[in-house]
Amino acid sequence: MKRNRILIIEDNLLNLELVTDLLEANGCLVGSAQTAEEGLRLARVLLPDLVLMDVSLPGMDGLSATKILKADPATHHLTVVALTANAMKGDEEAALNAGCDGYLTKPIDTRTFCATITKLIAVANGHLLAH
Ligand code: MN
């Protein structure tokens, strides 16, 4: 079975480690960056199945980085899921307007996180099961 490749762009080290551990335990190959700039560089190199994009990052923010990925023919097909800690009304709409394909709030639910990621990748690939 093909291993899903995930790129996490997250400046909170505790959350970065938690998400990395969960995904690796589920057989995913995980790359990570702590800034949008480094994340954009890695996204172009790795072309991962899914990018987990923290919205609040030092320097360039995650939604600006998402817009850059979605405007670039080399990366516009990548599935980008926003991660935000300050879930406010309008945040999800802002994420979707920036081109994000999905939206998750922190703290993540460790029991359902990996299944959610797997499902988002399946939906993005048009492989969502009918049952
Ligand atoms: Mn952050």
Backbone and ligand atoms as CSV (ligand in chain L), in Angstrom:
chain,resi,resn,atom,element,x,y,z
A,1,MET,N,N,0.842,-1.199,0.000
A,1,MET,CA,C,0.000,0.000,0.000
A,1,MET,C,C,0.878,1.250,0.000
A,2,LYS,N,N,0.488,2.217,-0.786
A,2,LYS,CA,C,1.245,3.459,-0.889
A,2,LYS,C,C,1.182,4.230,0.430
A,3,ARG,N,N,2.328,4.718,0.835
A,3,ARG,CA,C,2.355,5.506,2.070
A,3,ARG,C,C,2.058,6.961,1.741
A,4,ASN,N,N,1.149,7.553,2.499
A,4,ASN,CA,C,0.832,8.957,2.278
A,4,ASN,C,C,1.988,9.830,2.746
A,5,ARG,N,N,2.291,10.844,1.947
A,5,ARG,CA,C,3.371,11.773,2.287
A,5,ARG,C,C,2.760,13.108,2.720
A,6,ILE,N,N,3.085,13.509,3.928
A,6,ILE,CA,C,2.494,14.704,4.518
A,6,ILE,C,C,3.598,15.718,4.806
A,7,LEU,N,N,3.330,16.969,4.486
A,7,LEU,CA,C,4.229,18.059,4.873
A,7,LEU,C,C,3.509,18.900,5.925
A,8,ILE,N,N,4.143,19.040,7.083
A,8,ILE,CA,C,3.564,19.859,8.155
A,8,ILE,C,C,4.346,21.158,8.249
A,9,ILE,N,N,3.620,22.262,8.186
A,9,ILE,CA,C,4.243,23.576,8.364
A,9,ILE,C,C,3.649,24.160,9.645
A,10,GLU,N,N,4.429,24.159,10.692
A,10,GLU,CA,C,3.919,24.469,12.036
A,10,GLU,C,C,5.071,24.974,12.896
A,11,ASP,N,N,4.877,26.133,13.527
A,11,ASP,CA,C,5.951,26.697,14.355
A,11,ASP,C,C,5.851,26.278,15.819
A,12,ASN,N,N,4.724,25.681,16.212
A,12,ASN,CA,C,4.583,25.197,17.586
A,12,ASN,C,C,5.199,23.802,17.660
A,13,LEU,N,N,6.355,23.708,18.344
A,13,LEU,CA,C,7.107,22.449,18.315
A,13,LEU,C,C,6.357,21.294,18.960
A,14,LEU,N,N,5.617,21.574,20.021
A,14,LEU,CA,C,4.863,20.497,20.674
A,14,LEU,C,C,3.826,19.921,19.726
A,15,ASN,N,N,3.111,20.811,19.052
A,15,ASN,CA,C,2.098,20.333,18.112
A,15,ASN,C,C,2.740,19.655,16.906
A,16,LEU,N,N,3.873,20.192,16.472
A,16,LEU,CA,C,4.594,19.590,15.345
A,16,LEU,C,C,4.995,18.153,15.681
A,17,GLU,N,N,5.519,17.963,16.886
A,17,GLU,CA,C,5.953,16.616,17.293
A,17,GLU,C,C,4.757,15.687,17.453
A,18,LEU,N,N,3.679,16.204,18.033
A,18,LEU,CA,C,2.482,15.382,18.230
A,18,LEU,C,C,1.930,14.898,16.889
A,19,VAL,N,N,1.768,15.823,15.968
A,19,VAL,CA,C,1.202,15.479,14.660
A,19,VAL,C,C,2.137,14.538,13.901
A,20,THR,N,N,3.434,14.805,13.978
A,20,THR,CA,C,4.413,13.946,13.307
A,20,THR,C,C,4.341,12.525,13.865
A,21,ASP,N,N,4.324,12.399,15.189
A,21,ASP,CA,C,4.272,11.071,15.823
A,21,ASP,C,C,3.004,10.320,15.412
A,22,LEU,N,N,1.870,11.010,15.432
A,22,LEU,CA,C,0.600,10.365,15.084
A,22,LEU,C,C,0.624,9.869,13.642
A,23,LEU,N,N,1.092,10.712,12.747
A,23,LEU,CA,C,1.083,10.344,11.329
A,23,LEU,C,C,2.092,9.244,11.031
A,24,GLU,N,N,3.284,9.328,11.649
A,24,GLU,CA,C,4.292,8.289,11.417
A,24,GLU,C,C,3.821,6.953,11.976
A,25,ALA,N,N,3.129,6.990,13.112
A,25,ALA,CA,C,2.599,5.759,13.693
A,25,ALA,C,C,1.549,5.134,12.781
A,26,ASN,N,N,0.954,5.964,11.923
A,26,ASN,CA,C,-0.034,5.468,10.962
A,26,ASN,C,C,0.576,5.189,9.592
A,27,GLY,N,N,1.897,5.171,9.530
A,27,GLY,CA,C,2.559,4.771,8.291
A,27,GLY,C,C,2.808,5.883,7.299
A,28,CYS,N,N,2.544,7.125,7.693
A,28,CYS,CA,C,2.788,8.240,6.772
A,28,CYS,C,C,4.263,8.612,6.767
A,29,LEU,N,N,4.708,9.163,5.639
A,29,LEU,CA,C,6.041,9.753,5.548
A,29,LEU,C,C,5.853,11.245,5.800
A,30,VAL,N,N,6.558,11.789,6.777
A,30,VAL,CA,C,6.291,13.148,7.228
A,30,VAL,C,C,7.506,14.046,7.027
A,31,GLY,N,N,7.280,15.190,6.385
A,31,GLY,CA,C,8.278,16.236,6.313
A,31,GLY,C,C,7.767,17.419,7.103
A,32,SER,N,N,8.663,18.281,7.595
A,32,SER,CA,C,8.177,19.401,8.384
A,32,SER,C,C,9.008,20.651,8.174
A,33,ALA,N,N,8.347,21.769,8.415
A,33,ALA,CA,C,8.994,23.071,8.367
A,33,ALA,C,C,8.368,23.929,9.453
A,34,GLN,N,N,9.148,24.860,9.974
A,34,GLN,CA,C,8.640,25.731,11.039
A,34,GLN,C,C,8.340,27.147,10.560
A,35,THR,N,N,8.589,27.412,9.273
A,35,THR,CA,C,8.221,28.712,8.696
A,35,THR,C,C,7.551,28.462,7.345
A,36,ALA,N,N,6.767,29.438,6.910
A,36,ALA,CA,C,6.096,29.334,5.613
A,36,ALA,C,C,7.128,29.295,4.487
A,37,GLU,N,N,8.192,30.086,4.650
A,37,GLU,CA,C,9.203,30.165,3.594
A,37,GLU,C,C,9.850,28.791,3.365
A,38,GLU,N,N,10.246,28.133,4.477
A,38,GLU,CA,C,10.851,26.802,4.363
A,38,GLU,C,C,9.806,25.790,3.887
A,39,GLY,N,N,8.570,25.956,4.341
A,39,GLY,CA,C,7.502,25.059,3.917
A,39,GLY,C,C,7.245,25.140,2.419
A,40,LEU,N,N,7.270,26.352,1.876
A,40,LEU,CA,C,7.072,26.517,0.429
A,40,LEU,C,C,8.191,25.831,-0.333
A,41,ARG,N,N,9.416,25.968,0.155
A,41,ARG,CA,C,10.562,25.331,-0.499
A,41,ARG,C,C,10.375,23.810,-0.498
A,42,LEU,N,N,10.000,23.263,0.665
A,42,LEU,CA,C,9.837,21.812,0.774
A,42,LEU,C,C,8.650,21.310,-0.050
A,43,ALA,N,N,7.582,22.092,-0.092
A,43,ALA,CA,C,6.402,21.673,-0.855
A,43,ALA,C,C,6.763,21.487,-2.320
A,44,ARG,N,N,7.608,22.389,-2.841
A,44,ARG,CA,C,8.003,22.300,-4.256
A,44,ARG,C,C,8.893,21.105,-4.516
A,45,VAL,N,N,9.689,20.719,-3.501
A,45,VAL,CA,C,10.608,19.588,-3.658
A,45,VAL,C,C,9.880,18.264,-3.448
A,46,LEU,N,N,9.072,18.199,-2.403
A,46,LEU,CA,C,8.456,16.930,-2.000
A,46,LEU,C,C,7.163,16.624,-2.750
A,47,LEU,N,N,6.438,17.663,-3.166
A,47,LEU,CA,C,5.103,17.500,-3.762
A,47,LEU,C,C,4.299,16.461,-2.968
A,48,PRO,N,N,4.040,16.753,-1.682
A,48,PRO,CA,C,3.381,15.783,-0.795
A,48,PRO,C,C,1.904,15.571,-1.148
A,49,ASP,N,N,1.335,14.498,-0.601
A,49,ASP,CA,C,-0.085,14.213,-0.827
A,49,ASP,C,C,-0.969,15.225,-0.109
A,50,LEU,N,N,-0.444,15.764,0.990
A,50,LEU,CA,C,-1.228,16.734,1.755
A,50,LEU,C,C,-0.283,17.652,2.522
A,51,VAL,N,N,-0.638,18.938,2.566
A,51,VAL,CA,C,0.120,19.924,3.347
A,51,VAL,C,C,-0.756,20.367,4.512
A,52,LEU,N,N,-0.241,20.193,5.721
A,52,LEU,CA,C,-0.918,20.718,6.910
A,52,LEU,C,C,-0.310,22.077,7.185
A,53,MET,N,N,-1.117,23.120,7.069
A,53,MET,CA,C,-0.608,24.490,7.107
A,53,MET,C,C,-1.125,25.233,8.324
A,54,ASP,N,N,-0.237,25.451,9.294
A,54,ASP,CA,C,-0.597,26.303,10.424
A,54,ASP,C,C,-0.875,27.699,9.870
A,55,VAL,N,N,-1.952,28.329,10.337
A,55,VAL,CA,C,-2.308,29.646,9.812
A,55,VAL,C,C,-1.396,30.722,10.398
A,56,SER,N,N,-1.104,30.598,11.695
A,56,SER,CA,C,-0.295,31.608,12.372
A,56,SER,C,C,1.162,31.157,12.433
A,57,LEU,N,N,1.980,31.788,11.627
A,57,LEU,CA,C,3.405,31.447,11.541
A,57,LEU,C,C,4.214,32.739,11.661
A,58,PRO,N,N,5.473,32.629,12.127
A,58,PRO,CA,C,6.327,33.832,12.146
A,58,PRO,C,C,6.646,34.227,10.704
A,59,GLY,N,N,6.800,35.494,10.423
A,59,GLY,CA,C,7.042,35.905,9.040
A,59,GLY,C,C,5.771,35.735,8.242
A,60,MET,N,N,5.898,35.112,7.068
A,60,MET,CA,C,4.714,34.904,6.230
A,60,MET,C,C,3.713,33.990,6.938
A,61,ASP,N,N,2.416,34.341,6.872
A,61,ASP,CA,C,1.406,33.504,7.523
A,61,ASP,C,C,0.976,32.372,6.592
A,62,GLY,N,N,0.261,31.405,7.178
A,62,GLY,CA,C,-0.084,30.200,6.435
A,62,GLY,C,C,-1.043,30.427,5.284
A,63,LEU,N,N,-1.931,31.402,5.413
A,63,LEU,CA,C,-2.877,31.638,4.314
A,63,LEU,C,C,-2.179,32.300,3.129
A,64,SER,N,N,-1.230,33.181,3.410
A,64,SER,CA,C,-0.449,33.778,2.315
A,64,SER,C,C,0.355,32.702,1.609
A,65,ALA,N,N,0.926,31.777,2.382
A,65,ALA,CA,C,1.704,30.683,1.791
A,65,ALA,C,C,0.801,29.788,0.946
A,66,THR,N,N,-0.419,29.562,1.417
A,66,THR,CA,C,-1.366,28.739,0.658
A,66,THR,C,C,-1.690,29.391,-0.682
A,67,LYS,N,N,-1.898,30.712,-0.654
A,67,LYS,CA,C,-2.189,31.430,-1.909
A,67,LYS,C,C,-1.045,31.270,-2.901
A,68,ILE,N,N,0.193,31.295,-2.398
A,68,ILE,CA,C,1.364,31.136,-3.283
A,68,ILE,C,C,1.377,29.726,-3.881
A,69,LEU,N,N,1.106,28.720,-3.038
A,69,LEU,CA,C,1.077,27.335,-3.549
A,69,LEU,C,C,0.000,27.170,-4.606
A,70,LYS,N,N,-1.167,27.764,-4.349
A,70,LYS,CA,C,-2.304,27.579,-5.253
A,70,LYS,C,C,-2.173,28.396,-6.540
A,71,ALA,N,N,-1.281,29.408,-6.526
A,71,ALA,CA,C,-1.078,30.228,-7.723
A,71,ALA,C,C,0.031,29.667,-8.608
A,72,ASP,N,N,0.773,28.687,-8.094
A,72,ASP,CA,C,1.917,28.126,-8.814
A,72,ASP,C,C,1.493,26.841,-9.525
A,73,PRO,N,N,1.623,26.798,-10.850
A,73,PRO,CA,C,1.208,25.593,-11.593
A,73,PRO,C,C,1.888,24.321,-11.097
A,74,ALA,N,N,3.078,24.459,-10.513
A,74,ALA,CA,C,3.817,23.279,-10.039
A,74,ALA,C,C,3.226,22.714,-8.750
A,75,THR,N,N,2.483,23.539,-8.007
A,75,THR,CA,C,1.999,23.103,-6.692
A,75,THR,C,C,0.500,23.320,-6.486
A,76,HIS,N,N,-0.181,23.859,-7.479
A,76,HIS,CA,C,-1.588,24.227,-7.256
A,76,HIS,C,C,-2.490,23.016,-7.000
A,77,HIS,N,N,-2.022,21.825,-7.403
A,77,HIS,CA,C,-2.825,20.613,-7.213
A,77,HIS,C,C,-2.673,20.042,-5.807
A,78,LEU,N,N,-1.720,20.549,-5.038
A,78,LEU,CA,C,-1.501,19.989,-3.698
A,78,LEU,C,C,-2.707,20.256,-2.802
A,79,THR,N,N,-3.043,19.255,-1.984
A,79,THR,CA,C,-4.125,19.413,-1.021
A,79,THR,C,C,-3.580,20.132,0.206
A,80,VAL,N,N,-4.183,21.265,0.543
A,80,VAL,CA,C,-3.714,22.060,1.683
A,80,VAL,C,C,-4.817,22.127,2.731
A,81,VAL,N,N,-4.465,21.724,3.953
A,81,VAL,CA,C,-5.417,21.776,5.062
A,81,VAL,C,C,-4.902,22.764,6.099
A,82,ALA,N,N,-5.715,23.770,6.405
A,82,ALA,CA,C,-5.330,24.788,7.373
A,82,ALA,C,C,-5.478,24.253,8.791
A,83,LEU,N,N,-4.541,24.668,9.641
A,83,LEU,CA,C,-4.594,24.342,11.069
A,83,LEU,C,C,-4.650,25.667,11.806
A,84,THR,N,N,-5.639,25.848,12.660
A,84,THR,CA,C,-5.672,27.104,13.402
A,84,THR,C,C,-6.014,26.880,14.862
A,85,ALA,N,N,-5.357,27.652,15.725
A,85,ALA,CA,C,-5.566,27.530,17.161
A,85,ALA,C,C,-6.700,28.441,17.629
A,86,ASN,N,N,-6.814,29.586,16.981
A,86,ASN,CA,C,-7.817,30.551,17.414
A,86,ASN,C,C,-9.024,30.466,16.504
A,87,ALA,N,N,-9.829,29.413,16.746
A,87,ALA,CA,C,-10.982,29.191,15.887
A,87,ALA,C,C,-12.023,30.267,16.137
A,88,MET,N,N,-12.082,31.197,15.211
A,88,MET,CA,C,-13.042,32.284,15.324
A,88,MET,C,C,-13.996,32.202,14.152
A,89,LYS,N,N,-15.152,32.812,14.349
A,89,LYS,CA,C,-16.095,32.884,13.247
A,89,LYS,C,C,-15.415,33.594,12.072
A,90,GLY,N,N,-15.494,32.980,10.901
A,90,GLY,CA,C,-14.878,33.606,9.739
A,90,GLY,C,C,-13.530,33.007,9.385
A,91,ASP,N,N,-12.898,32.306,10.339
A,91,ASP,CA,C,-11.584,31.710,10.061
A,91,ASP,C,C,-11.661,30.656,8.967
A,92,GLU,N,N,-12.699,29.814,9.064
A,92,GLU,CA,C,-12.816,28.751,8.067
A,92,GLU,C,C,-13.051,29.346,6.686
A,93,GLU,N,N,-13.902,30.354,6.635
A,93,GLU,CA,C,-14.178,31.002,5.349
A,93,GLU,C,C,-12.901,31.631,4.785
A,94,ALA,N,N,-12.107,32.262,5.671
A,94,ALA,CA,C,-10.858,32.882,5.222
A,94,ALA,C,C,-9.905,31.828,4.676
A,95,ALA,N,N,-9.867,30.664,5.347
A,95,ALA,CA,C,-8.978,29.584,4.901
A,95,ALA,C,C,-9.417,29.064,3.539
A,96,LEU,N,N,-10.709,28.865,3.378
A,96,LEU,CA,C,-11.213,28.342,2.109
A,96,LEU,C,C,-11.025,29.378,0.997
A,97,ASN,N,N,-11.220,30.655,1.329
A,97,ASN,CA,C,-11.002,31.716,0.343
A,97,ASN,C,C,-9.550,31.789,-0.111
A,98,ALA,N,N,-8.630,31.427,0.808
A,98,ALA,CA,C,-7.199,31.454,0.463
A,98,ALA,C,C,-6.827,30.260,-0.406
A,99,GLY,N,N,-7.761,29.312,-0.550
A,99,GLY,CA,C,-7.493,28.158,-1.403
A,99,GLY,C,C,-7.302,26.860,-0.641
A,100,CYS,N,N,-7.433,26.901,0.687
A,100,CYS,CA,C,-7.287,25.670,1.463
A,100,CYS,C,C,-8.396,24.689,1.093
A,101,ASP,N,N,-8.051,23.390,1.107
A,101,ASP,CA,C,-9.005,22.345,0.757
A,101,ASP,C,C,-9.746,21.824,1.981
A,102,GLY,N,N,-9.241,22.153,3.152
A,102,GLY,CA,C,-9.862,21.718,4.388
A,102,GLY,C,C,-9.383,22.583,5.535
A,103,TYR,N,N,-9.955,22.333,6.715
A,103,TYR,CA,C,-9.721,23.217,7.846
A,103,TYR,C,C,-9.843,22.409,9.127
A,104,LEU,N,N,-8.799,22.430,9.958
A,104,LEU,CA,C,-8.824,21.726,11.240
A,104,LEU,C,C,-8.436,22.696,12.349
A,105,THR,N,N,-9.016,22.494,13.511
A,105,THR,CA,C,-8.697,23.375,14.629
A,105,THR,C,C,-7.820,22.651,15.646
A,106,LYS,N,N,-6.940,23.434,16.283
A,106,LYS,CA,C,-6.107,22.926,17.370
A,106,LYS,C,C,-6.796,23.262,18.697
A,107,PRO,N,N,-6.651,22.469,19.757
A,107,PRO,CA,C,-5.881,21.227,19.739
A,107,PRO,C,C,-6.555,20.152,18.888
A,108,ILE,N,N,-5.739,19.379,18.171
A,108,ILE,CA,C,-6.291,18.323,17.335
A,108,ILE,C,C,-6.847,17.202,18.212
A,109,ASP,N,N,-7.801,16.478,17.677
A,109,ASP,CA,C,-8.363,15.308,18.349
A,109,ASP,C,C,-7.489,14.103,17.959
A,110,THR,N,N,-6.660,13.648,18.904
A,110,THR,CA,C,-5.678,12.599,18.577
A,110,THR,C,C,-6.342,11.283,18.187
A,111,ARG,N,N,-7.600,11.069,18.599
A,111,ARG,CA,C,-8.279,9.802,18.288
A,111,ARG,C,C,-8.747,9.752,16.843
A,112,THR,N,N,-9.046,10.916,16.271
A,112,THR,CA,C,-9.640,10.931,14.931
A,112,THR,C,C,-8.741,11.578,13.887
A,113,PHE,N,N,-7.617,12.161,14.337
A,113,PHE,CA,C,-6.797,12.974,13.438
A,113,PHE,C,C,-6.345,12.220,12.186
A,114,CYS,N,N,-5.757,11.041,12.385
A,114,CYS,CA,C,-5.192,10.321,11.231
A,114,CYS,C,C,-6.282,9.875,10.264
A,115,ALA,N,N,-7.421,9.453,10.796
A,115,ALA,CA,C,-8.526,9.054,9.921
A,115,ALA,C,C,-9.017,10.255,9.115
A,116,THR,N,N,-9.037,11.418,9.743
A,116,THR,CA,C,-9.463,12.636,9.051
A,116,THR,C,C,-8.510,12.969,7.917
A,117,ILE,N,N,-7.202,12.857,8.193
A,117,ILE,CA,C,-6.199,13.155,7.167
A,117,ILE,C,C,-6.317,12.169,6.005
A,118,THR,N,N,-6.458,10.884,6.335
A,118,THR,CA,C,-6.595,9.849,5.299
A,118,THR,C,C,-7.807,10.134,4.426
A,119,LYS,N,N,-8.896,10.539,5.068
A,119,LYS,CA,C,-10.126,10.825,4.328
A,119,LYS,C,C,-9.952,12.045,3.423
A,120,LEU,N,N,-9.289,13.075,3.927
A,120,LEU,CA,C,-9.078,14.285,3.124
A,120,LEU,C,C,-8.248,13.973,1.878
A,121,ILE,N,N,-7.252,13.090,2.044
A,121,ILE,CA,C,-6.426,12.706,0.885
A,121,ILE,C,C,-7.265,11.909,-0.106
A,122,ALA,N,N,-8.092,11.006,0.410
A,122,ALA,CA,C,-8.948,10.200,-0.459
A,122,ALA,C,C,-9.925,11.076,-1.234
A,123,VAL,N,N,-10.513,12.042,-0.556
A,123,VAL,CA,C,-11.446,12.953,-1.218
A,123,VAL,C,C,-10.721,13.734,-2.296
A,124,ALA,N,N,-9.518,14.214,-1.972
A,124,ALA,CA,C,-8.740,15.020,-2.931
A,124,ALA,C,C,-8.403,14.197,-4.170
A,125,ASN,N,N,-8.204,12.890,-3.978
A,125,ASN,CA,C,-7.835,12.021,-5.094
A,125,ASN,C,C,-9.051,11.425,-5.793
A,126,GLY,N,N,-10.244,11.792,-5.310
A,126,GLY,CA,C,-11.455,11.268,-5.923
A,126,GLY,C,C,-11.715,9.821,-5.596
A,127,HIS,N,N,-11.128,9.355,-4.491
A,127,HIS,CA,C,-11.266,7.958,-4.108
A,127,HIS,C,C,-12.181,7.763,-2.904
A,128,LEU,N,N,-13.017,8.719,-2.645
A,128,LEU,CA,C,-13.904,8.602,-1.495
A,128,LEU,C,C,-14.850,7.413,-1.712
A,129,LEU,N,N,-14.873,6.530,-0.734
A,129,LEU,CA,C,-15.717,5.347,-0.860
A,129,LEU,C,C,-17.169,5.718,-0.740
A,130,ALA,N,N,-18.000,4.988,-1.481
A,130,ALA,CA,C,-19.429,5.304,-1.488
A,130,ALA,C,C,-20.119,4.803,-0.219
A,131,HIS,N,N,-19.490,3.839,0.475
A,131,HIS,CA,C,-20.121,3.294,1.650
A,131,HIS,C,C,-19.408,3.726,2.930
L,1,MN,MN,MN,1.585,28.887,14.822
